[in-house]
Amino acid sequence: MFNINSFKKMSLIPVLLISLSISVQADDVTDTIEEALKSYESGEFSTAVEDLNYALELIKQKKSEGLQNYLPEPLEGWTAKDATSQTAGSGMFGGGLATERTYKKDKSRIKVEIMADSPVLQGMMGLFTNPMFATSDGGKLERINRQKAIVKYNKENEKGDIKIVVAKRFMVSVEGTKVSREDLISYAKAIDYKKIAKMP
């Protein structure tokens, strides 16, 4: 016989499971968004905007920390500091995300940085499409792991940098002092550009 009370209890199970899932996944982002919603419903619009902006920064920060996974491990004979990440406001590089890591071997230093979702990348794209701009200050267009790269190196000062734009959304920068050109190229080759391009 059909029991309406049993049916009601069964129908609540999915709701309870969803609620449990939400509570388990709750973090600073979801908590802040909920606070913003409460402020909005109470007519506290300025507070709601502040909370939403804060939630946006938290999301960007999490995404920026995710970029760390794409930084290379130290090559043989090198050591590395822990990676650091940051979100840039509209006044810094036009906004965006960035993560970087510094590698050392004796007096040699190499810094690898990955920048994402910054309007400054649009300007960089022009350098890659116009060889005259790319080579105007000593740069040289090359292919590294099938990616277009602008390579600059001063043999006399043992200093150089490499810029690579990936999927029109990311810029990889490899900068070094007291290093050989081969060292810079090796670190640029140690990066998985295919994985970076697939990052959401």
C-alpha atoms as one frame of an Amber mdcrd trajectory, in Angstrom:
protein
   0.000   0.000   0.000   1.228   3.479  -0.873   2.357   5.371   2.251   2.434
   9.139   1.795   4.646   9.600   4.873   7.226   7.163   3.544   7.140   8.940
   0.194   7.755  12.293   1.867  10.721  10.885   3.792  12.205   9.372   0.629
  11.755  12.600  -1.308  13.742  14.469   1.327  16.802  12.254   0.910  18.137
  13.972  -2.256  17.574  17.386  -0.662  19.454  16.340   2.466  22.291  14.894
   0.377  22.560  18.120  -1.607  22.550  20.168   1.603  25.237  17.940   3.089
  27.341  18.291  -0.057  27.031  22.059   0.030  27.963  22.213   3.712  31.023
  20.030   3.140  32.166  22.133   0.186  31.509  25.434   1.927  34.559  27.669
   2.254  35.451  31.343   2.545  34.187  32.005  -0.988  30.727  30.518  -0.518
  30.434  32.019   2.974  31.271  35.474   1.622  28.802  35.138  -1.255  26.086
  34.134   1.226  26.904  37.200   3.327  26.684  39.366   0.201  23.253  37.912
  -0.576  22.032  38.661   2.939  23.319  42.229   2.665  21.615  42.629  -0.710
  18.295  41.336   0.624  18.605  43.759   3.553  19.177  46.685   1.211  22.827
  47.085   2.282  24.059  47.400  -1.271  27.503  48.859  -0.522  28.274  46.006
   1.851  27.001  43.511  -0.710  29.350  44.962  -3.339  32.288  44.817  -0.923
  31.544  41.194  -0.085  31.237  40.212  -3.759  34.512  41.959  -4.601  36.170
  40.135  -1.727  34.754  36.802  -2.944  36.086  37.575  -6.430  39.556  38.209
  -5.008  39.403  34.916  -3.107  38.477  33.057  -6.301  41.315  34.740  -8.203
  43.686  33.854  -5.386  42.698  30.184  -5.538  43.158  30.194  -9.299  46.512
  31.918  -8.932  47.643  29.263  -6.458  46.554  26.647  -8.994  49.065  28.098
 -11.456  51.856  26.927  -9.162  51.284  23.370 -10.383  52.588  24.377 -13.810
  55.939  25.708 -12.600  58.818  23.308 -13.323  60.701  21.334 -10.701  64.382
  22.257 -10.185  66.614  20.810 -12.869  69.528  18.594 -11.900  72.028  20.483
  -9.748  69.567  23.296  -8.988  67.520  24.108  -5.896  64.321  26.146  -5.690
  62.379  28.272  -3.264  58.677  27.693  -2.661  56.448  29.200  -5.326  54.564
  32.407  -4.544  51.312  33.622  -6.072  49.472  36.904  -6.224  46.487  38.581
  -7.803  47.109  41.920  -9.462  44.674  44.813  -9.252  43.678  46.820 -12.281
  46.577  49.201 -11.635  49.219  46.454 -11.815  49.753  45.033 -15.301  46.076
  45.751 -15.950  44.955  43.079 -13.478  45.340  39.336 -13.677  46.998  36.472
 -11.820  50.643  35.548 -11.400  52.802  32.883  -9.814  56.576  32.606  -9.729
  59.431  30.484  -8.452  63.157  31.176  -8.116  65.811  28.563  -8.862  69.463
  28.679  -7.725  72.748  26.998  -8.574  75.908  28.553  -7.125  75.722  32.215
  -8.282  73.162  31.491 -10.976  69.570  32.622 -10.511  66.541  31.892 -12.698
  62.998  33.073 -12.066  60.042  31.477 -13.843  56.774  33.408 -13.795  53.373
  32.531 -15.234  50.852  35.345 -15.673  47.211  34.744 -16.600  44.188  36.757
 -17.717  45.955  40.104 -17.898  45.135  42.718 -20.576  48.882  43.335 -20.929
  49.029  40.046 -22.846  47.241  41.668 -25.770  50.155  44.048 -26.140  52.607
  41.155 -26.027  50.754  39.419 -28.840  51.800  42.218 -31.180  55.453  41.402
 -30.560  54.950  37.815 -31.647  53.056  38.700 -34.816  55.513  41.410 -35.904
  59.149  40.203 -36.001  60.418  43.807 -36.289  59.075  44.664 -32.829  60.290
  41.393 -31.327  63.879  41.883 -32.491  64.106  45.674 -32.131  65.898  45.525
 -28.758  68.007  42.427 -29.202  65.290  39.812 -29.025  65.178  36.767 -31.260
  62.112  34.792 -32.296  62.481  31.061 -31.661  60.366  27.944 -31.143  60.481
  26.262 -27.723  58.361  23.131 -27.321  56.501  24.285 -30.446  55.669  27.616
 -28.785  56.704  30.987 -30.200  59.266  32.573 -27.902  61.157  35.853 -27.759
  64.646  35.093 -26.460  67.027  37.784 -25.267  70.490  36.982 -23.954  73.575
  39.068 -23.211  76.577  36.770 -23.227  78.878  39.422 -21.783  76.645  40.016
 -18.732  75.413  36.398 -18.543  71.862  37.699 -18.321  68.744  37.057 -20.333
  65.019  36.412 -20.491  62.484  34.457 -22.492  58.844  35.435 -23.083  56.240
  32.954 -24.322  52.504  33.616 -24.789  50.338  30.503 -24.438  46.797  30.194
 -25.848  46.511  34.007 -25.907  45.753  33.870 -22.145  49.013  33.101 -20.385
  52.466  34.610 -20.468  55.452  32.580 -19.331  58.581  34.506 -18.416  61.978
  32.937 -17.729  64.587  35.415 -16.457  68.134  34.653 -15.373  71.335  36.255
 -14.095  74.788  34.675 -14.091  73.395  31.967 -16.344  74.135  30.499 -19.727
  71.722  30.751 -22.617  71.358  26.981 -22.430  70.196  27.224 -18.794  67.410
  29.627 -19.766  66.331  27.441 -22.672  66.367  24.318 -20.460  63.972  25.873
 -17.941  61.727  27.148 -20.712  61.626  23.616 -22.153  60.796  22.124 -18.723
  57.331  23.738 -18.758  54.298  21.814 -20.001  52.606  24.383 -22.252  49.879
  21.985 -23.361  48.655  21.643 -19.777  48.779  25.408 -19.246  46.692  25.959
 -22.385  43.994  23.617 -21.041  43.717  25.381 -17.694  40.121  26.657 -17.160
